[in-house]
Amino acid sequence: MPVEDINGTPLSYEEMGRGEPLVLVHGSWGEGETWGFVVPGFAESFGVVTYDRRGHGRSSGPPEDGTVHDDVADLVALIEKLGIAPANIVANSYGACIALRLTVERPELVRRTAGHEPPFLPLLADDPEAKAILETSAESIEAVRQLLEAGAHATGAEQFVETVALGPGMWSEIPPPMQEMFVRHAPTFLGELNDPDALMIDLGALGAVSSPVLLSHGNQSPPMFAPIIERLARALPAAHRHTFAGAGHVPQLTHPDAYVAVVKSFIQST
């Protein structure tokens, strides 16, 4: 994977396959390799680009620095450098926050967007029915923050997996190399937590998006994601919805064939 200076930051990226461009944006705690199970399927039909976001994997960047705005600017610069606009953007979790911001801010660079479970928790702040969900999620995230600030990266990573993202008992189901990846990126996640704009999105700006957007979630995911997807879908004029049965927050890892099929069908639909 080449590492090149992009938007002032050394970013690692890889290109595979041929055809219409498709850029994969990973979430928190991870890196481009987390797309490994779905890249072969996508590369049969698309020119696929994976990359390590700043502060992740082989890409540089101080873990405590960088904001969601920097991540969007990095993605803009990568698309422009590779000359692949307009590109299809496929993203998971916090990567989907970045992808949707890109779709709003630079629509000429985006053909279609597929986002799985962006954690836009502030969207639930004015929803009385989601109050309990929001409070529980906020408490869990704050507990993780305190562990990371204390330098307990391994414990914080485990608690994030079990209380925020995947559910009780799931840490032991993750292969050791992926556990190590989580722990390695704990400081970068703390940096994201310290960014006040990280989980924010302007619903009014989403209303101006004319390109198709696929919003997906898993029916086994933590309860915060379904109402977030509902709020986003109501705001987007060309929203498509999909629920992955039996899947949770990372269907690209647990249900790769189904994930490829759904996203591919969305991108290739008229």
C-alpha positions in Angstrom: 0.0 0.0 0.0 1.5 3.3 -1.0 1.9 6.1 1.6 1.7 9.5 0.1 1.3 13.1 1.4 -2.4 13.8 1.0 -3.9 17.0 2.5 -0.7 17.5 4.4 -0.8 14.1 6.1 0.9 10.8 5.0 -2.0 8.5 4.1 -1.8 4.9 3.2 -4.2 3.7 0.5 -4.7 0.8 -2.0 -6.5 0.4 -5.3 -8.0 -2.9 -6.5 -10.3 -4.0 -9.3 -11.5 -2.0 -12.3 -14.7 -0.1 -13.1 -16.8 2.6 -11.5 -14.9 4.0 -8.5 -15.9 2.9 -5.0 -14.1 4.3 -1.9 -14.4 2.4 1.5 -14.2 4.5 4.6 -13.6 2.6 7.9 -14.8 3.5 11.3 -13.2 4.2 14.7 -10.6 1.8 16.2 -9.9 0.3 12.8 -8.1 0.6 9.5 -8.5 -0.2 5.8 -7.8 -3.9 6.4 -11.2 -4.2 8.1 -12.8 -4.2 4.6 -10.7 -7.3 3.6 -13.7 -9.7 3.5 -15.7 -7.5 1.1 -13.0 -6.1 -1.2 -12.8 -9.1 -3.5 -16.5 -9.1 -4.1 -16.6 -5.4 -4.7 -13.5 -5.5 -6.9 -15.3 -7.8 -9.4 -17.4 -4.9 -10.4 -15.7 -1.7 -9.2 -12.4 0.1 -8.9 -12.1 -0.2 -5.2 -10.0 2.2 -3.0 -9.3 1.5 0.7 -7.3 3.7 2.9 -6.2 4.1 6.5 -7.7 7.3 8.0 -5.2 9.7 9.6 -3.9 8.3 12.9 -4.9 4.8 11.9 -2.9 1.9 10.4 0.0 3.1 8.3 -1.3 6.6 8.0 0.3 9.3 10.2 -1.2 11.9 12.4 -1.0 12.6 16.1 -3.8 10.5 17.9 -4.9 13.4 20.0 -5.2 15.8 17.0 -7.5 15.9 14.0 -11.2 16.4 13.7 -14.0 15.1 11.5 -13.4 18.2 9.3 -9.8 17.0 8.7 -11.1 13.5 7.9 -13.5 14.9 5.3 -10.7 17.1 3.9 -8.5 14.0 3.6 -11.2 12.1 1.7 -11.7 15.0 -0.6 -8.0 15.2 -1.3 -7.7 11.4 -1.9 -10.6 11.4 -4.4 -9.1 14.4 -6.2 -5.6 13.0 -6.2 -6.8 9.7 -7.7 -9.1 11.5 -10.2 -12.1 9.3 -9.5 -14.9 11.8 -8.9 -17.7 11.3 -8.8 -17.1 8.2 -6.6 -19.4 5.9 -4.7 -18.6 6.2 -1.0 -19.3 3.1 1.2 -18.7 3.6 4.9 -19.2 2.0 8.3 -19.9 3.6 11.7 -17.8 6.8 12.2 -16.7 6.4 8.7 -20.3 6.9 7.7 -20.3 10.2 9.6 -17.4 11.3 7.4 -19.1 10.0 4.2 -22.4 11.8 4.9 -20.5 15.1 5.7 -18.6 14.7 2.4 -21.9 14.1 0.5 -23.3 17.4 2.0 -20.2 19.5 1.6 -18.8 18.3 -1.7 -21.7 16.7 -3.7 -19.9 17.0 -7.0 -17.4 14.4 -5.7 -20.1 11.8 -4.8 -22.2 9.6 -7.0 -23.9 7.5 -4.3 -23.3 7.0 -0.6 -23.9 3.9 1.5 -23.5 4.4 5.2 -24.0 1.7 7.9 -25.0 2.9 11.4 -23.4 6.4 11.7 -23.4 7.2 15.5 -25.0 10.6 15.2 -26.2 10.4 18.8 -27.0 14.1 19.2 -29.9 13.6 16.7 -31.7 11.8 19.5 -31.5 14.7 22.0 -34.9 16.1 21.2 -36.7 12.7 20.9 -38.5 11.8 24.2 -38.9 8.2 23.0 -35.2 7.9 22.6 -34.2 9.5 25.9 -33.4 6.3 27.7 -31.4 5.0 24.8 -29.4 8.2 24.5 -28.7 8.4 28.3 -27.5 4.7 28.4 -25.3 5.2 25.3 -23.8 8.4 26.7 -23.0 6.8 30.0 -21.3 3.8 28.2 -19.2 6.1 26.0 -18.3 8.3 29.0 -17.1 5.2 30.9 -14.9 4.3 27.9 -13.5 7.9 27.8 -12.5 7.7 31.5 -10.6 4.4 30.9 -8.8 5.8 27.9 -7.9 9.0 29.7 -6.4 6.9 32.5 -4.3 5.0 29.9 -6.3 1.7 30.3 -6.4 1.2 26.6 -7.1 -2.5 26.6 -9.9 -2.3 29.1 -11.4 0.7 27.3 -11.3 -1.1 24.0 -13.0 -4.2 25.5 -15.6 -2.0 27.2 -16.3 -0.1 24.0 -16.9 -3.4 22.1 -19.2 -4.9 24.7 -21.2 -1.8 25.9 -21.3 0.5 22.9 -20.7 -1.2 19.5 -21.2 -5.0 19.5 -22.7 -6.2 22.7 -21.9 -8.3 25.8 -19.5 -11.2 25.3 -18.3 -10.0 21.9 -14.8 -9.1 22.8 -13.8 -12.7 23.3 -15.2 -13.5 19.8 -12.8 -11.0 18.1 -9.6 -12.6 16.9 -6.5 -11.5 18.8 -5.0 -9.5 15.9 -8.1 -7.5 15.7 -8.2 -7.0 19.5 -4.7 -5.7 19.2 -5.8 -3.3 16.4 -8.5 -1.9 18.7 -6.1 -1.3 21.5 -3.5 0.3 19.2 -6.1 2.8 18.0 -7.5 3.7 21.5 -5.7 7.1 21.6 -7.1 8.0 18.2 -10.6 7.2 19.4 -10.1 9.4 22.4 -9.1 12.2 20.0 -12.4 11.6 18.2 -14.3 11.8 21.5 -12.7 15.2 22.2 -13.9 16.6 18.9 -17.2 18.5 19.6 -18.3 18.2 16.0 -17.4 14.5 15.5 -21.0 13.1 15.9 -22.9 16.2 14.6 -24.7 16.5 11.3 -27.0 19.3 9.9 -30.3 17.7 9.1 -31.3 20.8 7.1 -28.2 20.4 4.9 -29.0 16.7 4.4 -32.3 17.9 2.9 -30.4 19.5 0.0 -28.7 16.2 -0.9 -29.9 15.0 -4.3 -27.8 11.9 -4.8 -29.1 8.5 -3.6 -28.0 7.5 -0.1 -28.3 4.0 1.4 -28.8 3.9 5.1 -28.4 0.5 6.7 -28.4 -1.1 10.1 -28.4 -4.6 11.7 -31.3 -5.9 13.6 -28.8 -7.2 16.2 -27.2 -3.9 16.7 -27.3 -1.7 19.9 -30.7 0.1 20.1 -29.3 3.6 19.5 -28.7 3.0 15.8 -32.3 2.3 14.6 -33.7 5.8 15.7 -30.6 7.5 14.3 -31.2 5.9 10.9 -34.9 6.9 11.1 -34.0 10.5 11.6 -31.5 10.5 8.8 -33.9 8.8 6.4 -36.6 11.4 7.1 -34.1 14.2 6.3 -32.7 12.8 3.0 -34.8 13.2 -0.1 -33.3 10.2 -1.9 -32.9 7.8 1.1 -32.9 4.0 0.7 -33.1 1.8 3.7 -31.9 -1.8 4.4 -31.8 -3.9 7.6 -29.3 -6.7 7.7 -31.0 -9.7 9.4 -28.9 -11.4 12.0 -26.2 -8.8 11.7 -25.0 -6.0 14.0 -22.6 -3.1 13.7 -20.1 -4.7 11.4 -21.9 -6.7 8.6 -18.8 -6.3 6.4 -17.1 -8.6 8.8 -19.9 -10.9 9.9 -22.0 -11.1 6.7 -19.7 -10.1 3.9 -21.6 -11.8 1.0 -24.9 -10.2 2.0 -23.2 -6.8 2.5 -21.6 -6.9 -0.9 -24.8 -7.9 -2.6 -26.9 -5.2 -0.9 -24.4 -2.4 -1.6 -23.7 -3.5 -5.1 -27.4 -3.6 -6.0 -27.8 -0.1 -4.6 -24.9 1.3 -6.6 -25.9 -0.4 -9.8 -29.7 0.4 -9.5 -31.1 3.1 -11.8 
